[in-house]
Amino acid sequence: MPSLFFSYSHVDEALRDQLEVHLAMLKRDGLIDTWHDRRISAGDTLDDSIDEQLEQADVILLLVSANFIASEYCYSREMSRAIERNVSGEARVIPVILRACDWHTAPFGKLLALPTDARPVTSWPNQDEAFADVARAIRKAVSRDAAPARTVNSPAQRVAIAAASRAEEYLPRSSNLRVRKEFSDLDRDTFLSDAFSFMARFFEGSLLALQERHPELTGRFERIDSRNFTASVYKGGKSVAECTISQGGYGRRHSEIRYSNQISTHLNSYSDVLTVGEDSQRLFLKPLGNIGRGTENQLSESGAAEHFWSALIERIQ
């Protein structure tokens, strides 16, 4: 069956895991077999194992994010070789855009990227829908590429194939194979920084969309610096809603994004805060304070942006 290779940054490992879960039906249907570097056994040579699997892969998924592009290993080694194999027709390369980043001028920029319209997975309101969209497209691609079944003529071949089928049939396994992941301070800091950058773009885009839909309103976005931005809504020239959003310092006790319901230069003045949390599999943002009551307490970067946007927009609703 076709082998599928994941090329990804370890910062995006949680998203890779979610995508692999969504590819489970393709595995059960015998359309693909997946591999990534977490399958390397103790004692194996890391680089040699990756190179061997990359050379043998029929489908190579590039899980694209700013971290993927910044990674010298992912970009200059894995991606470069993947593009060479794609050009020669030895493998199919499929970019999957995980997070918003500047990727269109990359060597894979001319390839059709997933999900639909190359909309980053983390920008979908429901990430399961994004991964399901990716899985359907991969199914279509591998089904189209699949070679016709080989004709089996000899009795010995038929016996061997039947025996292999029985062996697979009678070797059930658990789907519960996850183990606890360890997140470093670098993982948390990168997650926080990416979430804040996404939130800034989200607010800027939402203010533009708001004034397009409601001409009587004017939105104003100002990026003060790399860790602070403001958003304001005016009606008839009068301010009707405003906020300041700031990124806190790095480190476990200070990894947070703060929301103030006014234009404020005082970093300690805020009405709600999102802190970085984690479970055994992934990082997330969790709300504290009054605004967070009754809401989902494990937010993706898009969920966190929507959480703060709701606090702003409800003042004019």
C-alpha positions as a printed Julia matrix, in Angstrom:
317×3 Matrix{Float64}:
   0.0     0.0     0.0
   1.2     3.6    -0.56
   3.37    4.99    2.23
   2.73    8.5     3.54
   5.53   10.54    5.15
   4.89   13.46    7.53
   7.39   16.34    7.25
   6.67   18.68   10.18
   8.09   20.82   12.96
   7.92   19.25   16.42
   6.21   22.43   17.62
   3.25   21.29   15.48
   3.25   17.72   16.78
  -0.19   18.01   18.38
  -1.71   19.08   15.05
   0.1    16.25   13.26
  -1.39   13.78   15.73
  -4.9    15.11   15.1
  -4.41   14.81   11.34
  -3.17   11.23   11.67
  -6.3    10.34   13.63
  -8.41   11.72   10.77
  -6.48    9.51    8.33
  -7.45    6.37   10.25
 -10.19    5.42    7.78
  -7.73    5.57    4.88
  -5.48    3.18    6.82
  -8.37    0.81    7.52
  -9.3     0.88    3.84
  -5.74   -0.12    2.95
  -5.08    3.1     1.03
  -2.1     4.38    3.03
   0.43    3.49    5.69
   1.82    6.48    7.61
   5.27    7.24    9.01
   6.87   10.05   10.98
  10.02   10.36   13.05
   8.31    9.32   16.29
   8.27    5.8    14.82
  12.05    5.56   14.99
  13.1     2.78   17.36
  15.68    3.15   20.13
  19.14    2.56   18.76
  18.31    3.48   15.17
  20.22    6.31   13.49
  17.89    9.31   13.34
  19.02   10.88   10.06
  19.4     7.56    8.25
  15.91    6.4     9.28
  14.3     9.64    8.14
  16.18    9.66    4.83
  15.22    6.03    4.15
  11.52    6.65    4.77
  11.57    9.89    2.8
  13.07    8.07   -0.21
  10.5     5.28   -0.03
   7.41    7.44    0.52
   4.74    7.58   -2.16
   3.02   10.61   -0.6
   4.83   13.33    1.36
   2.78   15.72    3.48
   4.44   19.06    4.22
   2.78   20.34    7.39
   3.38   24.04    6.85
   3.71   26.67    9.56
   6.15   29.43   10.39
   8.03   26.88   12.5
   8.24   24.47    9.56
   9.68   27.19    7.32
  12.1    28.33   10.03
  13.36   24.79   10.6
  16.57   24.21    8.66
  16.02   20.44    8.75
  12.39   20.55    7.59
  12.86   23.19    4.9
  16.35   22.63    3.49
  16.57   18.88    3.89
  13.16   17.18    3.93
  11.21   19.67    1.83
  13.96   20.13   -0.76
  14.28   16.39   -1.34
  10.49   16.0    -1.38
  10.19   18.6    -4.17
  12.91   16.81   -6.17
  11.0    13.54   -5.93
   7.75   15.31   -6.83
   9.31   16.87   -9.95
  10.7    13.5   -11.06
   7.32   11.84  -10.56
   8.6     9.5    -7.86
   6.28   10.83   -5.16
   3.32   13.13   -4.68
   3.94   16.16   -2.42
   0.93   17.71   -0.7
   1.3    20.89    1.41
  -1.08   21.09    4.37
  -1.21   24.62    5.81
  -1.46   24.28    9.58
  -0.93   27.87   10.64
  -1.02   31.2     8.84
   2.44   32.12    7.52
   4.19   33.51    4.44
   4.54   30.35    2.31
   3.38   31.24   -1.23
   6.87   31.95   -2.6
   8.31   28.68   -1.25
   9.26   25.92   -3.72
   5.97   24.16   -2.89
   3.99   27.38   -3.35
   2.73   26.36   -6.81
   1.32   23.06   -5.56
  -2.35   22.81   -4.62
  -2.36   23.13   -0.83
  -4.87   21.79    1.69
  -7.33   22.4     3.33
  -9.67   23.87    0.7
  -8.49   27.26   -0.56
  -5.29   26.75    1.5
  -7.11   28.11    4.54
  -4.89   27.33    7.57
  -6.21   24.56    9.79
  -6.03   26.71   12.91
  -8.19   29.43   11.33
 -11.18   27.08   10.92
 -13.81   27.51   13.66
 -13.87   23.7    13.94
 -10.49   22.08   13.36
 -12.1    18.63   12.94
 -13.8    19.98    9.81
 -10.45   21.21    8.5
  -8.74   17.84    9.07
 -11.71   15.97    7.57
 -11.38   18.18    4.48
  -7.68   17.28    4.28
  -8.41   13.56    4.7
 -11.0    13.57    1.9
  -8.56   15.29   -0.48
  -5.79   12.81    0.36
  -8.19    9.9    -0.2
  -9.04   11.28   -3.62
  -5.37   11.74   -4.49
  -4.19    8.28   -3.45
  -7.21    6.58   -5.01
  -6.45    8.26   -8.33
  -2.76    7.32   -8.1
  -3.42    3.73   -7.1
  -2.09    1.2    -9.59
  -4.43   -1.51  -10.91
  -4.44   -4.67   -8.84
  -1.8    -7.18   -9.89
  -3.11  -10.35  -11.44
  -2.4   -13.41   -9.32
  -1.97  -16.52  -11.44
  -0.12  -19.18   -9.5
  -1.65  -21.21   -6.65
   1.4   -20.41   -4.5
   0.76  -16.68   -4.87
  -2.89  -17.11   -3.92
  -1.97  -19.15   -0.83
   0.63  -16.57    0.28
  -1.78  -13.66   -0.13
  -4.54  -15.51    1.73
  -2.16  -16.32    4.59
  -1.06  -12.68    4.85
  -4.68  -11.54    4.89
  -5.52  -13.98    7.68
  -2.51  -12.85    9.7
  -3.63   -9.23    9.47
  -7.21  -10.17   10.23
  -6.34  -12.02   13.44
  -3.92   -9.46   14.84
  -6.22   -6.87   16.4
  -4.72   -3.92   18.21
  -5.86   -1.14   20.49
  -6.5     2.32   19.11
  -5.38    3.69   22.48
  -1.67    4.12   21.72
  -1.1     7.67   22.88
   1.49    8.42   25.54
   2.02   11.56   27.55
   3.99   14.29   25.79
   6.47   16.56   27.46
   6.32   20.26   26.53
   9.36   22.48   26.93
   9.46   26.17   27.82
  10.33   26.79   24.16
   7.17   24.95   23.07
   5.03   27.07   25.41
   6.68   30.35   24.46
   6.35   29.62   20.72
   2.72   28.64   21.14
   1.98   31.86   23.04
   3.75   34.05   20.49
   2.01   32.37   17.54
  -1.39   32.69   19.25
  -0.86   36.41   19.92
   0.24   37.07   16.33
  -2.81   35.22   15.01
  -5.06   37.19   17.37
  -3.7    40.51   16.05
  -4.43   39.48   12.44
  -7.85   38.18   13.5
  -8.83   41.51   15.09
  -7.56   43.53   12.15
  -9.54   41.39    9.7
 -12.66   41.36   11.89
 -12.69   45.16   12.18
 -12.48   45.49    8.38
 -15.3    42.98    7.92
 -17.42   44.75   10.55
 -17.28   48.13    8.81
 -17.92   46.52    5.42
 -21.1    44.93    6.75
 -22.15   47.98    8.81
 -21.18   51.22    6.98
 -22.24   53.32    9.97
 -19.37   51.81   11.96
 -15.65   52.44   11.58
 -13.03   50.08   12.9
  -9.53   51.12   13.89
  -6.69   48.7    14.51
  -3.28   49.81   15.8
  -0.3    47.53   16.36
   1.61   49.39   19.07
   4.55   46.98   19.14
   5.26   43.26   18.94
   3.45   42.63   22.24
   0.55   45.11   22.21
  -2.3    46.16   19.9
  -5.53   48.1    20.24
  -8.92   47.78   18.55
 -11.61   50.47   18.47
 -15.08   50.79   16.97
 -16.62   54.19   16.22
 -20.19   55.18   15.34
 -20.67   58.66   13.96
 -17.14   59.48   15.06
 -17.85   58.5    18.67
 -16.03   55.58   20.28
 -18.5    52.83   21.19
 -16.13   49.94   21.95
 -12.4    49.61   22.47
  -9.83   47.29   23.92
  -6.11   46.71   24.39
  -4.62   43.23   24.07
  -1.11   42.51   25.35
   1.19   39.53   25.46
   2.72   38.84   28.84
   6.28   37.75   29.45
   7.7    34.31   28.77
   8.07   31.59   31.35
   5.52   29.38   33.04
   4.23   31.96   35.5
   3.98   34.77   32.96
   2.84   33.08   29.73
  -0.41   34.96   29.17
  -2.4    37.23   26.87
  -4.23   40.07   28.6
  -7.44   41.88   27.61
  -8.33   45.39   28.78
 -11.72   46.91   27.85
 -10.12   50.31   27.28
  -7.18   51.83   25.43
  -4.58   51.46   28.12
  -0.85   51.97   28.45
  -0.76   50.23   31.82
   0.23   46.62   31.25
  -1.07   45.65   34.7
  -4.56   46.96   33.94
  -6.68   44.21   32.38
 -10.13   42.67   32.73
  -9.41   39.15   31.46
  -6.4    36.97   30.8
  -5.64   33.81   28.85
  -2.87   31.57   30.14
  -1.08   28.67   28.47
  -2.31   25.29   29.62
  -1.56   21.74   28.61
  -2.88   18.23   28.85
  -1.14   14.99   28.0
  -1.29   15.71   24.25
  -1.42   19.4    23.42
  -1.04   23.02   24.45
  -4.01   25.37   24.66
  -5.14   28.69   26.08
  -7.48   28.82   29.05
  -9.53   31.87   30.11
  -9.6    33.29   33.6
 -11.71   36.08   35.08
 -15.32   37.1    34.55
 -15.38   36.98   30.75
 -14.35   33.33   30.76
 -17.29   32.06   32.8
 -19.31   29.42   31.03
 -16.99   29.16   28.03
 -14.85   26.29   26.78
 -11.71   26.26   28.9
  -9.31   24.74   26.35
  -9.04   27.19   23.46
  -7.11   26.97   20.2
  -5.59   30.18   18.86
  -8.72   30.79   16.78
 -10.96   30.04   19.76
  -8.94   32.42   21.93
  -9.21   35.2    19.34
 -12.97   34.66   19.11
 -13.18   34.7    22.9
 -11.67   38.2    23.16
 -13.51   39.46   20.06
 -16.81   38.5    21.73
 -15.87   40.67   24.7
 -15.39   43.66   22.4
 -18.34   43.17   20.05
 -20.91   42.5    22.79
 -20.62   46.15   23.83
 -22.36   47.22   20.61
 -24.7    44.26   20.17
